Amino acid sequence: MMDSKTLMPGVRPKEVWAWSAFDFANSGYTTVVLTAVFNAYFVAVVAGDAPWATFAWTLIIAASNAASLILMPVIGAIADATARKKVWLFAATLCAVAGTFGLAFCGPGTILLAAVMVILSNIGYNVGETLNSAFLPEIARPEAVGKVSGWGWSFGYCGGLVTLGASLLLVTQADRLGLSTDSAIAGTMVITATVFALAAIPIFVCLKERAIPRQKGTSSLGSLCLESFREVVRTAKCLSQYRDFGWLALCGFLYQSGISVVITLSAVYAAEVMGFTTTDTLLLVFLVNITAALGAFGFGYLQDRIGHKRALGTTLVVWVLMIACAAFATTRPLFWLAANLAGLAMGSSQSAGRAMVALLSPESRSAEFFSFWNMSLWVAAIVGPLAYGSVTWITGNDHRLAILVTGVFFLLSIAALVPINLERGRRAAGR
């Protein structure tokens, strides 16, 4: 699977597995904290199921992504200038692990503590995911970035399964262990933080950083930050030269707005609309992660065969079908179908987007362009959940209408995908 036709010269297979292991590490965080457990726990217990609870959760998520939006372009540009992505990745990992562990101390009424820990952990996750993605063009040949990206996403979902499986075991055995519901939820946070920390170790030990520093001599942090802001402005100004990357950023913003809703509010929707318990939701998300892993792995090969644009378009159509099923589901089988459609499209759409960014980014500015890409995704992570939360607040918790509004983001993303020309974009990146 890993040969000279897939990997860049000098890249060893164990480096790719170490790089993929970071996806394994952070997937447990999104799966347990943002998707399956803590979001619903926050709404029902921490915020006491108040009418504003869902909106409050979306505000916290929006705040964490807004902070990431401000920090990441600076960090990305500094990482490029100094060729020290691994140093910043280590700091981001510490923030994510510490914040996740801190959630174990949250309970009824601890809204402020929960908000601080979610913001800290999600900033760490966002920054780490961006820097990890920036290694992709260093390890994979351009014609194989889809395949290698798919390996990372599929292995990442395996990490989600490990963390989620351990959490599910703890929750289902809580009575036998003499644990209250609050203690069981706290235990899942400890499990998630531990898996994250252990699985992140290989990337710091095995992966070699091949970027060449662009900053000569010794510069102060202040001068690097100033240069970083200039590079962000330069990236925005030069989008007319990289118009296909610009269209991709818009497309990513639109579909990630919808995906962010699914990630951060699916457990809330399942509980409020379908009457799911914590155990029901954990089991559902566990099986969906299997679907997502298969989807990411299969689509990784498919997108290199049929083309990244066509593969991404296919996943966006699947997202539209998923929204329709979820919005009109009155029975559990139809909702399970919707959830598995989401799993099938989740990893594939994000993997395809990451591969397309790798193709359309100038080689010497990969972290900078990935930062800009993730900046659009973080704006989406603010807009999407807030749109959903606002609809539920205004309509008195009409979650079905809120999920239908989410579907509009996916329809618009298909329209934004149409103008992209990958060959033209690759030529522009080469210049």
C-alpha positions in Angstrom: 0.0 0.0 0.0 2.8 2.4 0.9 5.4 2.6 -1.9 7.5 5.0 -3.9 4.5 5.9 -6.0 2.5 7.0 -3.0 5.0 8.6 -0.6 7.4 11.5 -1.2 11.1 10.5 -1.5 12.7 9.6 1.9 9.3 9.2 3.7 9.1 6.0 5.6 5.9 4.0 6.1 6.1 4.4 9.9 6.0 8.1 9.5 2.7 7.9 7.7 1.3 5.7 10.4 2.6 8.1 13.0 0.9 11.0 11.1 -2.3 9.0 10.9 -2.1 8.2 14.6 -2.8 11.8 15.4 -6.1 11.5 13.5 -6.7 8.4 15.7 -5.9 10.6 18.8 -8.1 13.6 18.2 -11.1 11.7 16.7 -12.0 10.4 20.1 -12.4 14.0 21.3 -14.8 15.1 18.6 -16.7 11.8 18.9 -17.2 11.7 22.7 -17.1 15.4 23.7 -18.7 17.2 20.8 -20.9 14.5 19.2 -22.1 11.7 21.5 -21.8 12.6 25.2 -20.9 16.0 26.6 -23.1 18.1 24.2 -26.3 16.4 25.3 -25.0 16.3 29.0 -24.4 20.0 28.9 -27.9 20.8 27.6 -29.8 18.3 29.9 -27.7 18.4 33.1 -25.2 21.3 33.2 -27.7 23.8 31.9 -30.7 22.0 33.4 -32.5 21.6 30.1 -33.4 25.3 30.1 -35.1 26.8 27.0 -31.8 28.5 26.2 -29.6 25.5 26.8 -29.1 24.5 23.1 -28.4 28.1 22.2 -25.9 28.4 25.0 -24.0 25.3 23.8 -23.8 26.7 20.3 -22.5 30.0 21.7 -19.7 28.1 23.6 -18.7 26.2 20.4 -18.8 29.5 18.4 -16.5 31.2 21.0 -14.0 28.4 20.8 -14.0 28.5 17.0 -13.8 32.3 16.9 -10.7 32.1 19.1 -9.2 29.5 16.8 -10.0 31.7 13.9 -7.9 34.5 15.4 -5.0 32.3 16.6 -4.5 29.8 13.8 -3.4 32.0 10.9 -0.7 33.5 13.1 0.4 30.0 14.4 0.3 28.6 10.8 2.4 31.4 9.4 5.0 31.2 12.2 5.1 27.4 11.8 5.9 27.9 8.1 8.5 30.6 8.7 10.4 28.6 11.3 9.6 25.1 10.1 8.5 24.1 13.6 5.0 22.7 13.1 5.7 19.9 15.6 6.4 22.3 18.5 3.1 24.1 18.0 1.3 20.8 17.5 2.7 19.6 20.9 1.4 22.8 22.6 -2.1 22.3 20.9 -2.2 18.7 22.1 -1.5 19.7 25.7 -4.4 22.2 25.6 -6.8 19.7 24.1 -5.9 17.0 26.6 -6.0 19.3 29.6 -9.3 20.8 28.6 -10.9 17.4 28.1 -9.7 16.2 31.4 -11.1 19.3 33.0 -14.6 18.4 31.7 -14.6 15.5 34.2 -15.1 18.0 37.0 -18.3 19.5 35.4 -21.8 18.8 36.7 -25.2 20.5 37.3 -24.8 24.2 37.2 -21.1 24.4 36.4 -21.8 26.3 33.2 -18.7 28.6 33.4 -16.3 25.8 34.1 -17.8 23.7 31.3 -17.5 26.7 28.9 -13.8 27.3 29.8 -12.9 23.7 29.4 -14.7 23.2 26.1 -13.2 26.4 24.7 -9.7 25.4 25.8 -10.0 21.8 24.5 -11.6 22.8 21.2 -9.0 25.4 20.4 -6.3 22.8 21.0 -8.2 20.4 18.8 -8.6 22.9 16.0 -5.0 24.1 16.0 -3.7 20.5 16.2 -5.9 19.3 13.3 -4.7 22.2 11.1 -1.0 21.6 11.8 -1.4 17.8 11.3 -3.0 18.4 7.9 -0.2 20.7 6.9 2.2 17.7 7.0 0.2 15.9 4.2 2.0 17.5 1.2 5.3 16.6 2.8 4.6 12.9 3.0 2.3 12.1 0.1 2.9 12.6 -3.7 0.4 14.9 -5.3 -1.3 12.0 -7.2 -1.8 10.1 -4.0 -2.9 12.8 -1.5 -6.5 11.5 -1.6 -5.4 8.0 -0.7 -3.1 9.0 2.1 -5.7 11.5 3.4 -8.2 8.7 3.4 -5.9 6.5 5.4 -5.7 9.2 8.1 -9.4 9.8 8.3 -10.2 6.1 8.4 -7.6 5.4 11.0 -8.9 8.4 12.9 -12.4 6.9 13.0 -10.8 3.8 14.5 -9.6 6.0 17.3 -13.1 7.3 17.7 -14.3 3.8 17.9 -11.8 2.8 20.6 -12.6 5.9 22.7 -16.3 5.5 22.2 -16.3 1.8 22.8 -14.5 2.3 26.2 -17.0 5.0 27.1 -20.0 2.9 26.1 -18.7 0.1 28.2 -18.3 2.4 31.2 -21.8 3.9 30.8 -23.5 0.5 30.4 -21.7 -0.9 33.4 -22.1 2.1 35.6 -24.7 0.5 37.9 -22.6 -2.6 38.4 -19.6 -0.4 39.3 -21.7 1.7 41.7 -21.3 4.9 39.6 -23.9 7.6 39.3 -24.7 9.1 35.8 -22.6 12.1 36.6 -19.6 10.0 37.6 -20.0 7.8 34.5 -20.0 10.9 32.2 -16.9 12.2 34.1 -15.2 8.8 33.4 -15.8 9.1 29.7 -14.0 12.5 29.7 -11.0 10.9 31.5 -11.0 8.0 29.0 -11.1 10.5 26.1 -8.2 12.6 27.4 -6.1 9.5 28.1 -6.5 8.0 24.6 -5.8 11.4 23.1 -2.5 11.8 25.0 -1.3 8.3 24.3 -2.2 8.1 20.6 -0.6 11.5 19.9 2.9 10.3 21.0 4.0 8.6 17.7 3.8 11.8 15.6 6.2 13.5 17.9 8.6 10.6 18.0 8.5 9.2 14.4 7.4 12.0 12.0 10.3 14.0 10.5 9.7 17.7 9.8 10.9 18.3 6.2 9.9 22.0 5.8 12.8 24.5 5.3 12.7 27.6 7.5 11.9 30.7 5.5 13.0 33.0 8.4 16.8 33.7 8.4 18.5 34.5 11.6 16.9 35.0 15.0 13.6 37.0 15.1 11.5 38.1 18.0 8.0 36.7 18.5 6.7 40.1 17.8 8.3 40.4 14.4 7.1 36.9 13.5 3.6 37.7 14.5 3.7 40.9 12.4 5.0 38.9 9.5 2.3 36.3 10.1 -0.5 38.9 9.9 1.0 40.3 6.7 1.0 36.8 5.2 -2.6 36.2 6.1 -3.5 39.5 4.4 -1.4 38.5 1.5 -3.2 35.2 1.2 -6.5 36.9 1.1 -5.4 39.4 -1.4 -3.9 36.8 -3.7 -7.1 34.7 -3.9 -7.7 36.2 -7.3 -4.6 34.4 -8.5 -5.8 31.2 -6.8 -9.5 31.4 -7.6 -10.0 27.7 -7.6 -8.7 27.6 -4.0 -11.0 30.5 -3.3 -14.1 28.6 -4.6 -13.0 25.6 -2.6 -12.7 27.7 0.6 -16.3 28.9 0.0 -17.5 25.4 -0.7 -15.8 24.1 2.4 -17.3 26.9 4.5 -20.8 26.0 3.3 -20.7 22.2 3.7 -18.7 22.5 7.0 -21.5 24.7 8.3 -23.8 21.8 8.0 -21.3 19.2 9.2 -20.6 21.3 12.3 -24.3 21.1 13.2 -24.2 17.3 12.8 -21.0 17.0 14.9 -22.1 19.3 17.8 -25.9 18.8 17.9 -26.7 15.3 16.7 -26.9 13.9 20.2 -29.1 16.8 21.2 -31.4 16.2 18.2 -31.5 12.4 19.0 -32.5 13.1 22.7 -34.9 16.0 22.1 -36.7 14.7 19.0 -36.2 10.9 18.9 -36.1 10.3 22.7 -32.6 8.7 22.7 -30.9 7.9 26.1 -27.1 8.4 26.5 -26.6 4.6 26.0 -28.7 4.8 22.8 -26.7 7.7 21.5 -23.4 6.0 22.3 -24.4 2.9 20.5 -25.7 4.8 17.5 -22.5 6.9 17.2 -20.3 3.8 17.7 -21.9 2.1 14.7 -21.9 5.3 12.6 -18.1 5.6 13.2 -17.7 2.2 11.6 -19.6 3.5 8.6 -17.5 6.7 8.6 -14.2 4.7 8.7 -15.3 2.6 5.8 -16.5 5.6 3.9 -13.3 7.6 4.5 -11.1 4.7 3.5 -13.1 3.7 0.4 -13.5 7.3 -0.8 -9.8 7.9 -0.4 -9.1 5.5 -3.2 -12.2 6.5 -5.1 -11.4 10.2 -5.3 -7.9 9.4 -6.8 -9.7 7.3 -9.4 -12.7 9.4 -10.3 -11.3 12.8 -9.4 -11.5 14.8 -6.1 -14.1 17.2 -7.3 -16.5 14.4 -8.5 -16.0 12.5 -5.2 -16.7 15.6 -3.1 -19.8 16.3 -5.1 -21.0 12.8 -4.5 -20.6 13.1 -0.7 -22.5 16.4 -0.7 -25.5 14.8 -2.4 -25.4 12.1 0.3 -25.5 14.9 2.9 -28.6 16.3 1.3 -30.3 12.9 1.5 -29.2 12.6 5.1 -30.8 15.9 6.1 -34.1 14.8 4.4 -34.2 11.5 6.3 -33.4 13.1 9.7 -35.9 15.9 9.3 -38.8 13.7 8.5 -37.9 10.7 10.6 -40.6 9.6 13.0 -39.3 6.1 13.6 -35.9 4.9 14.8 -35.0 2.9 11.6 -35.3 6.0 9.4 -33.2 8.0 11.9 -30.6 5.2 12.0 -30.5 5.4 8.2 -29.9 9.2 8.4 -27.2 8.7 10.9 -25.3 6.1 8.8 -25.6 8.3 5.7 -24.0 11.1 7.8 -21.2 8.6 8.7 -20.7 7.6 5.1 -20.4 11.2 4.0 -18.5 12.6 7.1 -15.0 11.3 6.6 -15.2 11.2 2.8 -16.2 14.9 2.4 -13.6 16.1 4.9 -10.9 13.8 3.4 -11.7 15.0 -0.1 -11.6 18.7 1.0 -8.2 18.2 2.7 -6.8 16.4 -0.4 -8.0 19.2 -2.7 -6.3 21.9 -0.4 -3.1 19.9 -0.6 -3.3 20.0 -4.5 -4.1 23.7 -4.7 -1.6 25.0 -2.1 1.8 26.4 -3.1 4.4 24.0 -1.6 6.3 26.6 0.4 3.1 28.0 1.9 1.3 24.8 2.8 0.6 25.6 6.5 -0.4 29.2 5.6 -3.0 27.9 3.0 -4.2 25.1 5.3 -4.7 27.8 8.0 -6.7 29.9 5.6 -8.8 26.8 4.6 -9.4 25.9 8.3 -10.2 29.5 8.9 -13.1 29.2 6.5 -14.1 25.9 8.3 -14.0 27.6 11.7 -16.2 30.4 10.5 -18.5 27.7 9.4 -18.3 26.0 12.8 -19.5 29.4 14.2 -22.2 30.1 11.7 -23.7 26.6 11.3 -24.4 25.7 15.0 -25.5 29.3 15.8 -28.0 29.2 12.9 -29.3 25.9 14.3 -29.4 27.2 17.9 -31.1 30.4 16.9 -33.8 28.6 15.1 -34.5 26.4 18.1 -34.5 29.4 20.4 -36.8 31.5 18.2 -39.2 28.7 17.4 -39.5 27.2 20.9 -37.2 24.2 20.3 -38.4 23.2 16.8 -35.4 21.0 16.0 -36.9 19.6 12.8 -37.1 23.1 11.3 -33.5 23.8 12.4 -32.2 20.6 10.7 -34.0 21.6 7.5 -32.3 25.0 7.6 -29.1 23.1 7.9 -29.8 21.4 4.6 -29.6 24.7 2.8 -25.9 24.9 3.5 -25.3 21.6 1.7 -27.3 22.7 -1.3 -25.3 25.9 -1.6 -22.0 24.0 -1.3 -22.9 22.0 -4.3 -23.4 25.3 -6.3 -20.0 26.5 -5.0 -18.2 23.3 -6.1 -19.2 23.6 -9.8 -16.8 26.4 -10.8 -13.7 24.6 -9.4 -11.1 23.5 -12.0 -8.4 21.4 -10.3 -5.9 21.4 -13.2 -6.1 25.2 -13.5 -5.7 25.4 -9.7 -2.6 23.1 -9.7 -1.0 25.2 -12.3 -1.6 28.3 -10.3 -0.1 26.6 -7.2 2.9 25.6 -9.2 3.6 29.2 -10.1 
